[in-house]
Amino acid sequence: MEKFIASLLSLFITLDPIGTIPFYISFIGKLTNKKRNKILFISIFICFIISLLFLYFGEFLFKYLKISFCDFLIASGIILLIFSITEFIGASQFKIDEEDVAIVPLAIPLLAGPAYLTTILISKNFYGTEITLLCIFLNMIFAYIILFYSQKISNAIGKVGIKGLIKILTLFLAALGIKFIRQGVEQIIK
């Protein structure tokens, strides 16, 4: 149960559906409910497919590129740390050039970003494929529900509340990045 909770939470934090709410609302704000639902479904579906591909073929890519898990753990930790710092101070900016926001930027990189994909491989390595697969599936359901009710959540919590939640999740993301760096270094030393 401890492995399941650790995998579920780490994937949820890096998937960051709560942090995606402001972007999602700005993209779908003037659309009809039918179009909103279609965009949301496509985004979650694409994110799920990418998650599965990374879960089952990510390690093959490592072997092909001759990257060790320790290398990836340290690099991922650094990326998570930098990402969380830029998110925390508000330096992250997404430019929208595509008409189809369901795929870019919602599915990739807002949901299935580098931090999330990295966490899939780390979860698989530490907790196993079955637990990681179940946690990916559950997180897709959580993300769908959160984004489906994003306008109500935003209204209930308010802009300040959303920003506060994002900051708290970002701090946990930074801690997760430091943990990955530490674990990578520890494994190299061993």
C-alpha positions as CSV (number, residue, x, y, z in Angstrom):
1,M,0.0,0.0,0.0
2,E,2.9,2.3,0.8
3,K,4.3,1.9,-2.7
4,F,0.9,2.5,-4.3
5,I,0.4,5.8,-2.4
6,A,4.0,6.9,-3.2
7,S,3.5,6.2,-6.9
8,L,0.0,7.8,-7.0
9,L,1.1,11.0,-5.2
10,S,4.3,11.5,-7.2
11,L,2.5,11.0,-10.5
12,F,-0.3,13.3,-9.4
13,I,2.1,16.1,-8.3
14,T,4.0,15.9,-11.6
15,L,0.9,15.5,-13.8
16,D,-0.3,18.7,-12.0
17,P,-4.0,18.9,-13.1
18,I,-4.6,21.6,-10.5
19,G,-1.8,23.7,-11.9
20,T,-3.3,23.2,-15.4
21,I,-6.7,24.7,-14.4
22,P,-5.8,28.4,-15.2
23,F,-4.4,27.4,-18.6
24,Y,-7.3,25.1,-19.4
25,I,-9.9,27.8,-18.5
26,S,-8.1,30.4,-20.6
27,F,-8.1,28.0,-23.6
28,I,-11.7,26.8,-23.4
29,G,-13.3,29.8,-21.9
30,K,-15.5,30.9,-24.8
31,L,-16.2,27.4,-26.3
32,T,-19.5,25.5,-26.0
33,N,-19.8,22.7,-23.5
34,K,-19.6,20.1,-26.3
35,K,-16.3,21.5,-27.6
36,R,-14.9,21.8,-24.1
37,N,-15.8,18.1,-23.4
38,K,-14.2,17.0,-26.6
39,I,-11.0,19.0,-26.0
40,L,-10.8,17.5,-22.4
41,F,-11.4,14.0,-23.6
42,I,-8.7,14.3,-26.4
43,S,-6.2,15.8,-23.9
44,I,-6.6,13.1,-21.3
45,F,-6.6,10.3,-24.0
46,I,-3.4,11.6,-25.6
47,C,-1.8,12.0,-22.2
48,F,-2.8,8.4,-21.3
49,I,-1.4,7.0,-24.6
50,I,1.9,8.9,-24.1
51,S,2.1,7.6,-20.5
52,L,1.7,4.0,-21.7
53,L,4.3,4.4,-24.4
54,F,6.8,5.8,-22.0
55,L,6.0,3.2,-19.4
56,Y,6.6,0.3,-21.8
57,F,9.2,1.7,-24.2
58,G,11.0,4.3,-22.2
59,E,13.6,1.9,-20.9
60,F,14.3,0.6,-24.4
61,L,15.1,4.1,-25.4
62,F,17.5,4.3,-22.4
63,K,19.3,1.2,-23.5
64,Y,19.5,2.4,-27.1
65,L,21.0,5.8,-26.0
66,K,23.2,4.0,-23.3
67,I,21.8,6.1,-20.5
68,S,21.9,4.5,-17.0
69,F,19.0,4.8,-14.6
70,C,21.2,6.8,-12.2
71,D,22.0,9.3,-15.0
72,F,18.3,9.7,-15.7
73,L,17.5,10.0,-12.1
74,I,20.0,12.8,-11.5
75,A,19.0,14.6,-14.8
76,S,15.3,14.2,-13.9
77,G,15.9,15.6,-10.5
78,I,17.6,18.6,-11.9
79,I,14.9,19.2,-14.4
80,L,12.2,18.8,-11.7
81,L,14.0,21.2,-9.5
82,I,14.5,23.8,-12.2
83,F,10.9,23.4,-13.4
84,S,9.5,23.8,-9.9
85,I,11.6,26.9,-9.2
86,T,10.5,28.6,-12.5
87,E,6.9,27.6,-11.7
88,F,7.2,28.9,-8.1
89,I,8.5,32.3,-9.1
90,G,6.1,32.5,-12.0
91,A,8.8,32.6,-14.7
92,S,7.2,29.8,-16.8
93,Q,5.3,31.0,-19.9
94,F,3.5,28.9,-22.6
95,K,2.9,30.4,-26.0
96,I,-0.1,29.1,-28.0
97,D,0.6,28.8,-31.7
98,E,-1.5,25.7,-32.4
99,E,-5.2,25.7,-33.1
100,D,-5.7,22.3,-31.5
101,V,-5.0,23.1,-27.8
102,A,-6.2,19.6,-26.8
103,I,-2.9,18.1,-27.9
104,V,-0.5,21.0,-27.7
105,P,-0.2,22.5,-25.0
106,L,-2.8,20.7,-22.9
107,A,-1.9,17.0,-23.3
108,I,1.8,17.9,-24.1
109,P,3.5,19.6,-22.2
110,L,1.1,20.8,-19.5
111,L,-0.1,17.3,-18.5
112,A,2.4,14.9,-20.0
113,G,5.4,17.1,-19.4
114,P,9.0,16.1,-18.8
115,A,8.5,15.9,-15.0
116,Y,5.6,13.5,-15.3
117,L,7.2,11.3,-17.9
118,T,10.3,11.1,-15.8
119,T,8.3,10.1,-12.8
120,I,6.6,7.3,-14.7
121,L,10.0,5.6,-15.3
122,I,11.2,6.2,-11.8
123,S,7.9,4.8,-10.4
124,K,8.2,1.8,-12.6
125,N,11.7,1.2,-11.4
126,F,10.9,1.6,-7.7
127,Y,7.3,0.4,-7.4
128,G,6.8,-1.9,-10.4
129,T,4.9,-1.8,-13.7
130,E,1.6,-2.9,-12.4
131,I,1.4,-0.3,-9.6
132,T,2.6,2.4,-11.9
133,L,0.0,1.4,-14.6
134,L,-2.8,1.5,-12.0
135,C,-1.6,4.9,-10.7
136,I,-1.4,6.3,-14.3
137,F,-5.0,5.2,-14.9
138,L,-6.2,6.6,-11.6
139,N,-4.4,9.9,-12.2
140,M,-6.0,10.2,-15.7
141,I,-9.4,9.9,-14.0
142,F,-8.5,12.5,-11.3
143,A,-7.2,14.9,-14.0
144,Y,-10.4,14.4,-16.1
145,I,-12.6,15.2,-13.0
146,I,-10.5,18.1,-11.9
147,L,-10.4,19.7,-15.4
148,F,-14.1,18.9,-16.0
149,Y,-15.0,20.9,-12.9
150,S,-12.2,23.4,-13.3
151,Q,-14.5,26.4,-13.6
152,K,-16.3,25.5,-10.4
153,I,-13.1,24.7,-8.6
154,S,-11.6,28.0,-9.7
155,N,-14.7,29.9,-8.6
156,A,-14.9,28.1,-5.2
157,I,-11.2,28.5,-4.4
158,G,-10.7,31.8,-6.1
159,K,-7.6,33.0,-8.0
160,V,-5.6,33.4,-4.8
161,G,-6.5,29.9,-3.6
162,I,-5.5,28.3,-7.0
163,K,-2.2,30.2,-6.9
164,G,-1.6,29.0,-3.3
165,L,-2.3,25.4,-4.2
166,I,0.0,25.7,-7.2
167,K,2.8,27.1,-4.9
168,I,2.3,24.2,-2.4
169,L,2.4,21.6,-5.2
170,T,5.5,23.3,-6.6
171,L,7.3,23.0,-3.3
172,F,6.6,19.3,-3.2
173,L,7.8,19.0,-6.8
174,A,11.1,20.7,-5.8
175,A,11.5,18.3,-2.9
176,L,10.8,15.4,-5.3
177,G,13.5,16.7,-7.6
178,I,16.0,16.8,-4.7
179,K,15.0,13.3,-3.7
180,F,15.7,12.0,-7.2
181,I,19.1,13.7,-7.3
182,R,20.0,12.2,-3.9
183,Q,18.9,8.7,-4.9
184,G,20.8,8.9,-8.2
185,V,24.0,10.0,-6.4
186,E,23.5,7.3,-3.7
187,Q,23.1,4.6,-6.3
188,I,26.3,5.7,-8.1
189,I,28.2,5.7,-4.8
190,K,27.0,2.1,-4.1
